[in-house]
Each structure stands twice: as structure tokens, then as C-alpha cells.
Amino acid sequence: MEYIPLLISGMALLFSAYQFVKASEKEDTTQITTVLIKLENIADGIAEIKTDMKNVKTDVRQLYERMAKVEASVSSAHKRIDSIKEDVK
């Protein structure tokens, strides 16, 4: 009979330890889930940035092509202007 209080105390201690471990596991799972969600958000952001960069590269390429055409046109215009100047003199 003297062992009953000790047995009950031991069982209570084991139950408390079990609950602590279980709560700790839940907390770890919650933290891991949070980290995974944040990593997925970062991955989505990187994918969006890559898409934006591709669009920027395309825009820059188009601007270079337009600039080359404009430079050719300006050069041609300068030649015509120089020709007109010589005719006026």
C-alpha cells in the first residue's frame, strides 16, 4: 500500500513527460511547416523575378534594334542634309 502513491506519482511523471514530448513534436512540426511555406513563397518570388527578367531582356533587345534603325535613319538624314547644303551653296 505504501507503493501506491509512488506508483501514481511515477505514472503522472511519465504522462507529463509524454505530453511534453508530444507538444514538442507538434511545435517542431508547426515550425517546419512554417519554414516550408516561406520557402515556397520565396521560390514563387524567384520564379516571378525570372519571368520579369526575361521580359526585360526582350524589351532591351527590342530597344537595341530600334536604336540601330534610328541611327541608320539619322545617318541617312545627315547625308541628305549635307547634300542639300551643298546644292544651296
C-alpha positions in Angstrom: 0.0 0.0 0.0 2.9 2.3 0.6 3.9 2.0 -3.1 0.5 3.2 -4.5 1.3 6.9 -4.0 4.8 6.4 -5.5 3.2 4.4 -8.4 0.7 7.1 -9.0 3.4 9.8 -8.9 5.6 7.8 -11.3 2.6 7.4 -13.7 1.9 11.1 -13.5 5.5 11.9 -14.2 5.6 9.5 -17.2 2.3 11.0 -18.5 3.7 14.5 -18.1 6.9 13.6 -20.0 4.9 12.0 -22.8 2.7 15.1 -23.1 5.8 17.3 -23.2 7.4 15.3 -25.9 4.2 15.2 -27.9 3.8 19.0 -27.6 7.4 19.5 -28.6 6.9 17.4 -31.7 3.8 19.4 -32.6 5.8 22.6 -32.2 8.6 21.2 -34.3 6.1 20.2 -37.0 4.5 23.6 -36.9 7.9 25.3 -37.3 8.9 23.0 -40.1 5.6 23.7 -41.9 6.1 27.4 -41.5 9.6 27.2 -42.9 8.4 25.2 -45.9 5.6 27.6 -46.6 8.1 30.5 -46.5 10.5 28.6 -48.8 7.6 28.0 -51.3 6.8 31.7 -51.2 10.5 32.5 -51.9 10.6 30.0 -54.7 7.4 31.6 -56.2 9.0 35.1 -55.9 12.2 33.9 -57.6 10.2 32.4 -60.5 8.3 35.7 -60.9 11.6 37.6 -60.9 13.0 35.2 -63.6 9.9 35.9 -65.7 10.3 39.6 -65.3 14.0 39.4 -66.2 13.1 37.5 -69.4 10.6 40.3 -70.3 13.2 43.0 -69.5 15.8 41.2 -71.7 13.3 41.1 -74.5 12.4 44.7 -74.1 16.1 45.7 -74.1 16.8 43.7 -77.2 13.9 45.4 -79.0 15.1 48.8 -77.9 18.6 48.0 -79.3 17.1 47.0 -82.6 15.0 50.2 -82.7 18.1 52.3 -81.8 20.1 50.7 -84.6 17.3 51.6 -87.1 17.1 55.1 -85.8 20.9 55.6 -86.0 20.8 54.3 -89.6 18.0 56.7 -90.4 19.7 59.6 -88.8 22.9 58.9 -90.7 20.9 58.8 -93.9 19.2 62.0 -93.0 22.6 63.7 -92.3 23.8 62.7 -95.7 20.7 64.1 -97.4 21.0 67.3 -95.3 24.7 67.7 -96.3 23.7 67.1 -99.9 21.0 69.8 -99.7 23.5 72.2 -98.1 25.9 71.7 -101.0 23.2 72.3 -103.5 22.1 75.5 -101.7 25.7 76.9 -101.8 
